[in-house]
Amino acid sequence: MTTSSAGKTSRNPRSPRTLAVRRVRLLLILAGLSAASPLATDMYVPALPDLARSLGTDAAGAQMSLTGFLVGIIIGQLLLGPLSDATGRRPVLITGSLLFAAFSTACAMAPTVEVLNAARVGQGITGAAGIVVSRAVVADLFDDRELPSVFSRLGAITATAPVLAPLIGGALLLSVSWRYLFAALAVTGLLLALGVLHWLPESHPPQARLTGGLSSSLRAIGRVAGRRAVVMPALALAFGGAAVFAYIAGTTFVFQDIYRLSPSLASLVYGVNAIGNMTGSLAYGRLARHRSPETLLIASGTIATTGTAALLLIQTTTGSTMLLTWLCLLTVITAFGVFFPAVITIAQSRGRAAPGATSALLGGGQFLLGAAASPLVGQFGTQSPAPMAAVMTSCLAAATLAAILTRTATYELPQQTEHG
């Protein structure tokens, strides 16, 4: 943790053990903030049929609640990231967590699907605070040498959320209705607000904040987007995120409908892949001690692209077996574990003049392209792994090209900022 960003530590020295405990608490609350939205995305998926029957709608009507949530996440990141550059991180995180709890409560009590869908949009907007601002907090508190290690640990922790969320939701549904899942998310929001209040210092001091109100804060995204050195990693993350959404959209059909795995065996496949992703994230922290993030970004993007291209080639020629498909996807997901912390490290390091705006650009592009890529898998058919592999290969080829351009993009400090 840098001296300038940990002023309390320099003024009030603590023992190494105390500092280590505070650092662990900081990482835990940041991981919790980052994982809240993935939990809200996936935890209620097993309850969709019950939810549809309860609210008198069909499957499409129930799934609109997921679409609304993703739209909310995109809007929330674009608004709340720059806002935190102007007002500080803690107010946005505390308010966002409390409102996330309120909208989760509204979801739990929703009398109609229309009310549920509206509350889900609000839940997405407020839940986005944890995703977008936590990245900015890391950029505030840690210098360039520490960023790879911190983002690798956060990536390893948050990688478990999409896997654990459906398991937690399914376990709760054995004894309670779907409404209690949203009640659990409301409690999570309250706990995160308390965690920020007690464990997370304000990392963005007044003298470093943008002036000029919300309009100036939003213009900060435009300034960040005008810098090639930041836009290239943002594009790499956006296309990489699209590949992830294609994977999420396609794997259930591939392993359960095509290869006829039971839900429990399919969960085992997802779990092993998640372990691969966690392993890649932890490996990134070690590899970054000897290689630049740019080198690791290109290498991981190339490996991921090779994995999906191999799956596509095998499927369209001889036909892929379940084990071969799994092996190719495991390779890809493990490479993602390196790819994502690497690209976030690069972008947040280059966007230190406005970390919140930079984080908003990263997250907004990631979820926007991801939401667009998901339906493509179904559009091209789900009778084989080929459509999923084709969409993922296209997205990853674009992500790798952006990674190469990231390396060649020069990094210069902005000529002027609007700090107060």
C-alpha positions in Angstrom: 0.0 0.0 0.0 1.5 3.3 -1.0 2.5 5.9 1.6 0.4 8.7 0.1 -2.8 6.6 -0.1 -2.4 5.1 3.4 -1.9 8.3 5.3 -3.4 7.0 8.4 -0.8 4.3 8.5 2.1 6.8 8.2 0.6 9.1 10.9 -0.4 6.2 13.3 2.1 3.4 12.9 0.7 -0.1 13.5 2.4 -3.4 14.1 3.0 -5.6 11.0 0.4 -8.0 12.3 -2.2 -5.3 12.6 -1.4 -3.9 9.1 -1.7 -7.4 7.7 -5.1 -7.9 9.3 -6.3 -4.5 8.0 -5.1 -5.5 4.5 -7.0 -8.8 4.6 -10.1 -7.0 5.7 -9.7 -4.5 2.9 -9.4 -7.3 0.3 -12.3 -9.2 1.7 -14.7 -6.2 1.6 -13.5 -5.3 -1.9 -14.0 -8.9 -3.0 -17.5 -8.9 -1.4 -18.4 -5.7 -3.2 -17.2 -7.1 -6.5 -19.1 -10.4 -6.0 -22.5 -8.9 -4.9 -23.7 -8.4 -8.5 -22.6 -11.8 -9.8 -24.4 -13.3 -6.8 -27.5 -11.3 -7.7 -27.2 -12.4 -11.3 -26.8 -16.2 -10.8 -28.2 -17.0 -7.3 -31.9 -16.9 -8.4 -31.4 -18.7 -11.7 -32.6 -22.1 -10.3 -35.7 -20.3 -9.0 -36.8 -18.9 -12.4 -39.5 -21.6 -13.1 -41.0 -21.2 -9.6 -40.8 -17.4 -9.9 -42.7 -17.5 -13.2 -45.5 -19.6 -11.7 -45.7 -17.5 -8.6 -46.0 -14.2 -10.6 -48.3 -15.6 -13.3 -45.9 -15.1 -16.2 -43.9 -17.4 -18.6 -40.2 -18.2 -18.9 -39.5 -15.2 -21.1 -41.2 -12.8 -18.7 -39.2 -14.2 -15.8 -35.9 -14.0 -17.8 -36.6 -10.3 -18.5 -35.6 -9.7 -14.8 -32.1 -10.9 -15.7 -32.0 -8.6 -18.8 -33.2 -5.6 -16.6 -30.5 -6.4 -14.1 -27.7 -6.4 -16.7 -29.0 -3.1 -18.2 -28.9 -1.7 -14.7 -25.3 -2.8 -14.2 -24.2 -1.1 -17.4 -26.0 2.2 -16.5 -24.8 2.1 -12.9 -21.1 1.6 -13.8 -21.2 4.5 -16.3 -22.8 6.8 -13.7 -21.3 5.7 -10.4 -17.6 5.3 -11.5 -17.2 9.0 -12.5 -19.4 10.1 -9.6 -16.9 8.5 -7.2 -14.1 10.6 -8.8 -16.1 13.7 -7.7 -17.6 12.8 -4.4 -15.2 10.1 -3.0 -15.4 6.3 -2.9 -17.1 5.8 0.5 -20.3 7.8 -0.1 -20.9 6.0 -3.4 -20.2 2.5 -1.9 -22.2 3.0 1.3 -25.2 4.5 -0.5 -25.0 2.0 -3.3 -24.9 -0.9 -0.9 -27.9 0.4 1.1 -29.9 1.0 -2.0 -28.9 -2.4 -3.3 -30.4 -3.8 0.0 -33.6 -1.7 -0.5 -34.1 -2.8 -4.1 -33.4 -6.5 -3.1 -36.2 -6.1 -0.5 -38.5 -4.7 -3.2 -37.7 -7.8 -5.4 -38.5 -10.1 -2.5 -41.9 -8.4 -2.0 -42.8 -7.8 -5.6 -46.5 -8.6 -6.2 -46.1 -8.7 -10.0 -43.5 -9.4 -12.6 -43.5 -5.8 -13.7 -42.6 -4.6 -10.2 -39.9 -7.3 -10.0 -38.4 -6.2 -13.3 -38.3 -2.6 -12.3 -36.7 -3.4 -9.0 -34.1 -5.6 -10.8 -33.0 -2.6 -12.9 -32.6 -0.6 -9.7 -30.8 -3.5 -8.1 -28.4 -3.6 -11.1 -27.7 0.1 -11.0 -26.9 0.2 -7.3 -25.1 -3.2 -7.3 -22.8 -1.8 -10.0 -21.2 0.5 -7.3 -19.4 -2.4 -5.8 -17.9 -3.5 -9.2 -16.9 -0.2 -10.6 -15.7 1.6 -7.4 -13.8 -1.3 -5.9 -11.5 -1.2 -8.9 -11.0 2.5 -8.4 -10.2 2.0 -4.7 -7.5 -0.5 -5.6 -6.0 2.0 -8.1 -6.1 4.7 -5.3 -4.4 2.6 -2.6 -1.8 0.5 -4.4 1.1 1.5 -6.7 1.9 -0.1 -10.0 4.1 -2.8 -8.4 1.3 -3.9 -6.2 -1.6 -3.8 -8.6 -1.0 -7.2 -10.3 -0.9 -9.0 -6.9 -4.1 -7.3 -5.6 -6.1 -7.7 -8.8 -5.0 -11.4 -9.0 -6.2 -12.1 -5.5 -9.5 -10.2 -6.1 -9.9 -12.1 -9.3 -9.4 -15.5 -7.6 -11.9 -14.7 -4.9 -14.6 -13.2 -7.2 -14.2 -16.1 -9.7 -16.0 -18.3 -7.1 -19.2 -16.2 -7.1 -20.7 -17.3 -10.4 -20.1 -21.0 -9.4 -21.3 -20.8 -5.8 -24.3 -18.5 -6.5 -26.5 -21.2 -8.2 -25.4 -23.8 -5.6 -26.4 -21.4 -2.8 -29.7 -20.6 -4.5 -30.5 -24.2 -5.1 -29.7 -25.1 -1.5 -32.0 -22.4 -0.2 -34.8 -23.4 -2.5 -34.9 -26.8 -0.8 -36.6 -25.1 2.2 -37.7 -21.6 1.2 -39.3 -19.8 -1.7 -37.6 -17.7 -4.3 -38.5 -14.5 -2.4 -36.0 -15.5 0.4 -33.2 -15.4 -2.1 -33.7 -11.7 -2.6 -34.0 -11.3 1.2 -30.6 -12.9 1.5 -29.2 -10.4 -1.1 -30.8 -7.6 1.0 -28.9 -8.8 4.0 -25.7 -9.0 1.9 -26.1 -5.3 0.9 -26.5 -4.3 4.6 -23.4 -6.2 5.6 -21.4 -4.7 2.8 -22.5 -1.2 3.8 -21.3 -2.0 7.4 -18.1 -3.4 6.0 -17.3 -0.3 4.0 -18.2 1.9 7.0 -15.8 0.1 9.4 -13.1 -1.4 7.2 -12.7 0.8 4.1 -10.9 4.1 4.4 -11.7 7.0 2.0 -9.1 6.4 -0.7 -9.8 9.5 -2.8 -9.0 12.6 -0.9 -10.8 15.9 -1.6 -7.8 17.6 -3.2 -7.7 14.8 -5.8 -11.4 14.9 -6.7 -12.9 16.2 -10.0 -14.8 19.5 -9.7 -17.8 20.7 -11.8 -20.5 18.3 -10.6 -21.9 15.2 -12.3 -21.7 16.6 -15.8 -17.9 17.1 -15.4 -17.7 13.6 -13.9 -19.4 12.1 -16.9 -17.2 14.1 -19.3 -14.3 12.4 -17.6 -15.3 9.1 -19.4 -15.1 11.0 -22.7 -11.6 12.2 -21.8 -10.5 8.7 -20.8 -12.1 7.2 -23.9 -10.1 9.7 -26.0 -6.8 8.2 -24.9 -5.6 5.2 -27.0 -3.5 3.9 -24.2 -6.6 3.3 -22.1 -9.1 2.5 -24.9 -7.1 -0.5 -26.2 -7.2 -2.4 -22.9 -10.8 -1.4 -22.4 -11.6 -3.0 -25.8 -9.6 -6.1 -24.9 -11.7 -6.4 -21.7 -15.0 -5.8 -23.6 -14.3 -8.5 -26.2 -13.0 -10.8 -23.5 -16.2 -10.2 -21.5 -18.2 -11.0 -24.6 -16.5 -14.4 -24.8 -17.3 -15.1 -21.1 -21.0 -14.3 -21.6 -21.0 -16.6 -24.7 -19.5 -19.3 -22.6 -22.1 -18.8 -19.8 -24.9 -18.8 -22.4 -23.7 -21.9 -24.2 -22.2 -24.3 -21.6 -25.6 -25.5 -20.1 -26.8 -26.5 -23.5 -23.5 -28.1 -24.5 -23.0 -30.3 -21.4 -26.6 -31.0 -20.4 -28.5 -31.1 -23.7 -25.8 -32.3 -26.1 -23.6 -34.5 -23.9 -26.5 -35.5 -21.6 -24.8 -34.8 -18.3 -27.0 -34.6 -15.3 -27.2 -31.2 -13.5 -24.9 -32.4 -10.8 -22.2 -33.6 -13.2 -22.6 -30.4 -15.2 -22.1 -28.5 -11.9 -18.9 -30.5 -11.5 -17.7 -29.3 -14.9 -18.4 -25.7 -14.0 -16.7 -26.1 -10.7 -13.5 -27.5 -12.1 -13.4 -24.8 -14.7 -13.8 -22.2 -12.0 -10.9 -23.7 -10.1 -8.9 -23.4 -13.3 -9.9 -19.7 -13.4 -8.9 -19.2 -9.8 -5.6 -20.9 -10.5 -4.9 -18.6 -13.4 -5.7 -15.5 -11.4 -3.3 -16.5 -8.6 -0.7 -17.5 -11.2 -0.9 -14.0 -12.7 0.2 -12.4 -9.4 3.4 -14.5 -9.5 4.0 -14.2 -13.2 3.7 -10.4 -13.0 6.9 -10.4 -10.9 8.9 -11.5 -13.9 6.8 -10.4 -17.0 5.0 -7.2 -17.8 1.2 -7.2 -17.6 1.1 -6.4 -21.4 3.1 -9.6 -22.2 0.9 -11.7 -20.0 -2.2 -10.2 -21.5 -1.1 -11.1 -25.1 0.0 -14.6 -24.0 -3.3 -15.4 -22.2 -5.4 -14.0 -25.0 -3.5 -16.1 -27.5 -3.9 -19.3 -25.4 -7.6 -18.6 -24.9 -8.2 -18.0 -28.6 -6.2 -21.2 -29.5 -8.4 -23.2 -27.1 -11.7 -22.1 -28.7 -10.3 -22.3 -32.2 -9.2 -25.9 -31.6 -12.7 -26.8 -30.3 -14.3 -25.2 -33.4 -11.9 -27.0 -35.7 -12.4 -30.4 -34.0 -16.1 -30.0 -33.9 -16.5 -29.1 -37.6 -14.2 -31.9 -38.8 -14.3 -35.0 -36.7 -16.7 -34.0 -34.0 -15.7 -33.3 -30.4 -16.2 -35.7 -27.5 -17.3 -34.4 -24.1 -13.8 -34.7 -22.6 -12.2 -32.9 -25.5 -14.8 -30.1 -25.3 -14.2 -29.8 -21.6 -10.4 -29.8 -22.0 -10.6 -27.0 -24.6 -12.9 -24.9 -22.4 -10.9 -25.5 -19.3 -7.8 -24.2 -21.1 -9.8 -21.1 -22.1 -11.2 -20.4 -18.7 -7.8 -20.9 -17.0 -6.3 -18.4 -19.5 -9.1 -16.0 -18.6 -7.8 -16.1 -15.0 -4.6 -14.4 -16.3 -6.3 -12.2 -18.9 -8.8 -10.3 -16.8 -6.5 -9.1 -13.9 -3.8 -8.3 -16.5 -6.1 -6.0 -18.6 -7.6 -4.4 -15.5 -4.1 -3.8 -14.1 -3.0 -2.1 -17.3 -6.1 0.1 -17.7 -6.3 1.2 -14.1 -2.6 2.0 -14.0 -2.8 4.1 -17.1 -6.1 5.8 -16.0 -4.9 7.1 -12.6 -6.0 10.6 -13.4 -9.6 9.4 -13.1 -9.8 5.9 -11.7 -13.6 5.9 -11.4 -14.1 7.0 -15.0 -11.6 4.4 -16.2 -13.3 1.7 -14.2 -16.7 2.8 -15.7 -15.3 2.6 -19.2 -14.0 -0.9 -18.5 -17.1 -2.3 -16.9 -19.6 -0.6 -19.2 -17.9 -2.0 -22.3 -17.5 -5.4 -20.8 -21.2 -5.9 -19.9 -22.5 -4.1 -23.0 -20.7 -6.4 -25.4 -21.4 -9.4 -23.1 -25.1 -8.8 -23.2 -24.9 -8.5 -27.0 -22.9 -11.7 -27.4 -25.1 -14.0 -25.2 -28.0 -14.3 -27.7 -25.7 -15.0 -30.6 -25.0 -18.6 -29.3 -28.7 -19.4 -29.4 -29.2 -17.6 -32.7 -26.8 -19.9 -34.5 -28.2 -23.0 -32.8 -27.5 -25.2 -29.8 -27.2 -28.6 -31.5 -23.4 -28.7 -31.2 -20.6 -26.9 -29.4 -19.6 -25.2 -32.7 -21.8 -22.0 -32.4 -20.5 -21.3 -28.9 -16.9 -22.0 -30.1 -17.3 -19.8 -33.1 -18.7 -16.8 -31.1 -16.0 -17.2 -28.5 -13.2 -17.5 -31.1 -14.4 -14.3 -32.9 -14.6 -12.4 -29.6 -11.2 -13.7 -28.3 -9.4 -13.0 -31.7 -10.6 -9.4 -31.4 -9.6 -9.3 -27.7 -6.1 -10.6 -28.5 -5.7 -8.0 -31.3 -6.7 -5.3 -28.9 -4.2 -6.7 -26.4 -1.4 -6.4 -29.0 -2.4 -2.8 -29.7 -2.4 -2.2 -26.0 1.3 -3.0 -25.9 2.0 -0.7 -28.8 -0.1 2.2 -27.4 2.1 4.7 -25.8 1.2 5.9 -22.3 1.2 9.6 -21.7 -0.3 11.6 -18.8 -3.3 13.7 -19.7 -2.3 17.3 -20.4 -4.9 18.7 -18.1 -7.2 17.5 -15.3 -10.1 19.1 -13.5 -9.0 18.5 -9.9 -10.2 20.8 -7.2 
